[in-house]
């Protein structure tokens, strides 16, 4: 790997597979009574989150601590940025303290790439605006691979608010890197501009009719539902929540139709879930749901990323 993880496109197939293989070892640590490795002893990791987060922030903190790194959490509200200090001055101040890694979530697309040019520490993109979220895509791939095996030729359907989703962008890249066939589904108002050119270049399919995708064509091996990001919306992207659910929610009838075609199909959601909007309680709590597996995988995958960035070729899990 390079010094930073800023985009899923930074990783070759060999690098993705190496991260996922190491994550398998790291996942074993979660099953131990004493969850501690000496791998990153003496390293300092700063989790700097300018947006709210539960899963990503806590899993990065746990990952660092389980690998014996000194882990510090910062938020915009508790930092000098709330006093008007620029992002550049803030991160350069932290960098001057000789930290080893900055895990950054920011509401501006491209912020992490910019920070990487200002600091000596390794920078990990924990989500930047509507751009990317590479470690989420890695943990999703880990979850899929744990249940399905090799992802070559597997069909993954990604449904929902594509316009505002950094998870969708990183997942398309990572899943295609691993050889999966991807179909993305959304109402026309939530399809990103320029997606036709992107899909043609990268070889994934686009669709507007979820029922048609689930009922015809390639049988889905997994369906990933994306959160409707109402906090990023200004204006009417769909008439009412109910109409969105009718057209694009994973309802009980759609779950039944999916499992009728493929009883082993998986249901994923990166969280947090809007139950009753993009996913029904029946789907979220069904035996097909691997949502909690994704959360568990998040710690292992982020341990693996920190290991590959900071530990070099030194020993892995022991």
GISUL-V8184 format. One line per field, one symbol per residue. phi: phi as a letter, one per 30 degrees, with the letter a starting at -180 (. if undefined). psi: psi as a letter, one per 40 degrees, with the letter a starting at -180 (. if undefined). Layout:
phi=???
psi=???
This chain:
phi=.ddbbcbdddcdddddddddddddddddddcddccbbdeceicbccccccbdacddddddddedddciddcbcbbddccdddcjddeddddddddddidcbccbcbdcdidddddddcbcddccdcjbhcdbadddddddddddddcciedeidccccbkddeccddedddeddddedjdccbcbadedcdddidddddddciccbaccdddddcbiedddabcccddcddccbjcdadbeddddddbdddedddddddddbdcdccbadidccdicdbdddddcddddbdddddddedddddddddddccicdedeb
psi=iadigdideehiddddddddddddddddddeidhghiedfheihhhhhheiiidddddddddddddeeihhhhiiddeiedeeeiidddddddddeefidihhhhiehheddddddeeidiihhhfhhbfcigddddddddddddddeaheheihhhhhagddehddddddddddddeeihhhhhiideehiiedddddddefiiiiehddddddiahhhdihhhihhgdeehhiheididddddddeigiddddddddddgeeiihiheiihghecehiddddeidehfddddddddddddddddddddebeiiai.
